[in-house]
Amino acid sequence: MNVKGAKEESIQTQLERSRAVRANIKKLYIYFVLALIVIIFSVAKLGQVEMFGRGHFLSPDSIINLLRTAVPILTLSGAFTLLMISGYIDLSVGSAMSLSAVVFALMILNGFPFLPALVITLILGIAMGALNGLLVMKLRITPVIATLVTLSLFKGIALLIVPDGLSAIKGSAEKVMPPWINDYARKNVLLGMPWAFFVALAVIAILVIVQRKTILGKYAAAMGGNRTAAELSGINVVKMGWLLYIIVGFFAVLAGVARASYMSLGDPLSGDGMELDNIIAVLLGGTAFSGGEGSVAKTIIGALIIMCVTTGLMTVIPAYWQTVAKGSVLLFAVVLNHLLIREKVKA
Amino acid sequence: MSVETKQARKITVGGRMSNESFLTLFMIGVLVVLFGIACAIVPNFYLPQNMLNLITNNWYIIILGIGVTFLLITGNFDMSVGGVIALTGVLSVYFCQGANVSRNVLANGLGLPYGLALGLALLCAMGIGAINAFFIARLKVPSIIVTLGTMMLARGIAQVITRGAQRNTSLPDVFGVVGNIAIQGTSIKFSVVIMVLLVVAAFIFERMTVPGRRTYLIGANAEAARLSGITVGKHITFLYLTSALLAGITGILLASEFKAGVSSRAMGYEFDALVVALLGGVSIAGGFGSVLGMFVGAVILSVVTTSATGLLLSPDWQFTLKGIVTFIAILAQRFALDRRKG
């Protein structure tokens, strides 16, 4: 009897220990993954490849380049995480980015100064987020379907704004795109990084605080965990969901402006696939599929992993491997996520 | 209590149409009205050839729509169909191309016999379906995330095989037959015949077979379905395999029609398939919808896009139009059902 009890106890402690190990792995694995990927690409003899003749994966130039191209996803993925924690999804972020890039470039081309153009585009972003919120929260259309509809809508409008025969809003013989459109996302401000990067950092910092320390973060997790319970305990789910969609729309537009400034043109297809990159980043960051838990900070690491993988791969294998690589990373993230979260579901 | 029973009786009273038939009829009404308007304002819209084209030019979306409709009824998405089309098309070409015939890498294939090549390509398509099913039915991952991943995977493999472009040389003559033969004396292609056969088969499956009815039960309440002895996972697996197979058939027919395996083929078809299902009244919320409705939805979408083209609107309008039409359709259907209840 006694022996049996001791045995049970030891099994209990073993179980507990394995659970603790698993929790630790869950907490830290993403940093290892990022480190591993960076190491692999640094060790691999990239110097032999034409494109990387300039230097090492870890050379300052290539790091600056990587971070500059990562600005849009860094700006957006934090807000996207908050939305997914609350159990909703926004597939229209890519199209929202494209549309804002087009609108922003159009205004700059027509002589608007930087700040007014930025403010008007951001208002557009709030409107787009509010439209998603209206469809999902008020009209109760399934999030996936509602945001797919707006995906098509925003993309269509972006394509319509661009004049026939042109592929993007860009300078032409009659109208020259002011060269300072680049300043926001390319001009060196500090340590080789442009303004857009520091804005992205600030956004990340704010969203990490929002998620951890404010009531919005708690409510988002409560909604994702159990919507009915959240509703019954007095959270205004509709209002919160609406707010989260608006936040996502706002930052999607900020990302779109950074993209437009980086490319110095408004490409109506420039945001394509952004929703997938964000989903990958969020899943790599360990946010549960169905919401309820997750971390903005880890999503950012996930976003860096994607950028490292895509940039790193671009230097070793032809570009047409890119899609396969991303798809595989997504499915890999799903498996990883499943393995790490399974424990919680069982418990 | 008495109110409840009264309501229950009201629903079971014989002769009253089911909500599904009501919505299908409602959408047919919408179609007729739209068709009338289109005839009035779009030049040459009323010509018989154009009416025929409305259906025959959309055979691929309708075939895809069958699989997507059944999945949507069970509450699952399949966004991988476009990628599967590209993959199967490219693979069937790759398998058929002669081996070692040219120094151009894209002109060399495996040189397999035609039938074997098609069979293998379809198997690969079902492989993608199997991946979908594994993640969704076994690991319980939301279908939208998984199928977006397999969409990239399938299209990515197609891009790798074609090096981001297409394969269209050193194909046997037989390859171009299936997609291009037409019924003698008409412009109706073999692909359209296949589409009609598949729709009829799907209709019979939906209405008259046990698995067909189970699909609805799973969609209405998966837990209740499981408790009443339906192996939900198996059924979902079956539906994903079917959807991938249908996409595979479409991919082969399209590859044959153009006699080329293009890696960017069928971009966005997954969205169109979803749109026609939604237009036809399929609801993801509660085991609701029908193949017939999807067919009507496909014709509605066809009327709208053809009118846009007929009015000489720029092709860029297509995205916006599809978005608006879907949105209106969802709201109109909900309104119609609410009114009917009240």
Chai-1 contact restraints between the chains, C-beta under 6 A:
chainA,res_idxA,chainB,res_idxB,connection_type,confidence,min_distance_angstrom,max_distance_angstrom,comment,restraint_id
A,I141,B,I330,contact,1.0,0.0,6.0,A-B,restraint_1
A,T142,B,I284,contact,1.0,0.0,6.0,A-B,restraint_2
A,V144,B,I144,contact,1.0,0.0,6.0,A-B,restraint_3
A,V149,B,G323,contact,1.0,0.0,6.0,A-B,restraint_4
A,V149,B,T326,contact,1.0,0.0,6.0,A-B,restraint_5
A,V149,B,F327,contact,1.0,0.0,6.0,A-B,restraint_6
A,S152,B,F319,contact,1.0,0.0,6.0,A-B,restraint_7
A,S152,B,K322,contact,1.0,0.0,6.0,A-B,restraint_8
A,S152,B,G323,contact,1.0,0.0,6.0,A-B,restraint_9
A,L153,B,G323,contact,1.0,0.0,6.0,A-B,restraint_10
A,K155,B,F319,contact,1.0,0.0,6.0,A-B,restraint_11
A,G156,B,F319,contact,1.0,0.0,6.0,A-B,restraint_12
A,G156,B,T320,contact,1.0,0.0,6.0,A-B,restraint_13
A,I157,B,T320,contact,1.0,0.0,6.0,A-B,restraint_14
A,L159,B,D316,contact,1.0,0.0,6.0,A-B,restraint_15
A,L160,B,D316,contact,1.0,0.0,6.0,A-B,restraint_16
A,D164,B,S314,contact,1.0,0.0,6.0,A-B,restraint_17
A,L276,B,L148,contact,1.0,0.0,6.0,A-B,restraint_18
A,F289,B,V141,contact,1.0,0.0,6.0,A-B,restraint_19
A,F289,B,P142,contact,1.0,0.0,6.0,A-B,restraint_20
A,Y320,B,Q159,contact,1.0,0.0,6.0,A-B,restraint_21
A,Y320,B,V160,contact,1.0,0.0,6.0,A-B,restraint_22
A,Y320,B,R163,contact,1.0,0.0,6.0,A-B,restraint_23
A,Y320,B,G164,contact,1.0,0.0,6.0,A-B,restraint_24
A,W321,B,V160,contact,1.0,0.0,6.0,A-B,restraint_25
A,T323,B,M152,contact,1.0,0.0,6.0,A-B,restraint_26
A,T323,B,R155,contact,1.0,0.0,6.0,A-B,restraint_27
A,T323,B,G156,contact,1.0,0.0,6.0,A-B,restraint_28
A,T323,B,Q159,contact,1.0,0.0,6.0,A-B,restraint_29
A,V324,B,G156,contact,1.0,0.0,6.0,A-B,restraint_30
A,V324,B,I157,contact,1.0,0.0,6.0,A-B,restraint_31
A,V324,B,V160,contact,1.0,0.0,6.0,A-B,restraint_32
A,K326,B,M152,contact,1.0,0.0,6.0,A-B,restraint_33
A,G327,B,G149,contact,1.0,0.0,6.0,A-B,restraint_34
A,G327,B,M152,contact,1.0,0.0,6.0,A-B,restraint_35
A,G327,B,L153,contact,1.0,0.0,6.0,A-B,restraint_36
A,G327,B,G156,contact,1.0,0.0,6.0,A-B,restraint_37
A,L330,B,G149,contact,1.0,0.0,6.0,A-B,restraint_38
A,L331,B,G149,contact,1.0,0.0,6.0,A-B,restraint_39
A,V334,B,V141,contact,1.0,0.0,6.0,A-B,restraint_40
A,H338,B,L139,contact,1.0,0.0,6.0,A-B,restraint_41
